[in-house]
Amino acid sequence: MKITAVHSHVLQYDLPEELDYSQQYYAKRTAHLVEVRTDEGIIGWGECFGPGNIALANRSIVAQVMQPMIVGE
């Protein structure tokens, strides 16, 4: 079995009120899901940690750094 593709899915939702805690404020709820596909049709899902705009940066890291490293493995 070999990995054939890696796809990022960044999901965002505008919150009706800002969410805050001791370190930051958020106007959006964000999740970054990573989909991994294989040549045998198996699909795996994982989550890449990173709230807010960090999820957008992580999407680039997955596409430009991680995907080239693992496709074909």
SVG drawing of the C-alpha trace seen along z (x, -y; Angstrom):
<svg xmlns="http://www.w3.org/2000/svg" viewBox="-24 -39 34 41">
<polyline fill="none" stroke="black" stroke-width="0.4" points="0.0,0.0 1.3,-3.5 0.1,-7.0 -1.2,-8.6 -2.5,-11.9 -2.8,-14.3 -5.5,-16.9 -6.2,-19.7 -9.6,-20.8 -9.8,-24.0 -13.2,-24.5 -14.2,-27.9 -17.3,-29.2 -18.0,-32.8 -18.8,-32.8 -21.8,-34.9 -19.6,-36.3 -15.8,-36.3 -14.3,-33.4 -11.5,-34.4 -9.2,-32.9 -6.0,-34.0 -3.9,-34.1 -6.1,-35.1 -9.4,-36.1 -11.2,-34.2 -13.9,-35.5 -14.0,-32.2 -13.9,-28.6 -11.4,-26.8 -10.5,-23.2 -7.9,-21.8 -8.6,-18.2 -6.0,-16.2 -7.2,-13.5 -4.7,-10.8 -5.5,-8.5 -3.8,-5.2 -3.6,-3.2 -5.7,-0.5 -8.6,-2.9 -8.1,-3.3 -8.7,-6.9 -7.5,-8.1 -8.4,-11.4 -6.5,-13.4 -6.5,-16.8 -3.7,-19.3 -3.6,-21.5 -3.7,-25.2 -6.4,-27.7 -7.4,-30.7 -5.0,-31.7 -2.4,-29.1 -4.7,-26.5 -4.2,-28.4 -0.4,-28.4 -0.5,-24.7 -2.4,-24.0 0.6,-25.4 3.0,-23.3 1.0,-20.1 0.8,-20.8 4.4,-22.1 6.4,-20.2 4.6,-17.1 2.8,-15.9 6.0,-15.7 7.7,-13.8 5.1,-11.0 3.4,-10.5 4.7,-7.2 5.6,-5.9"/>
</svg>
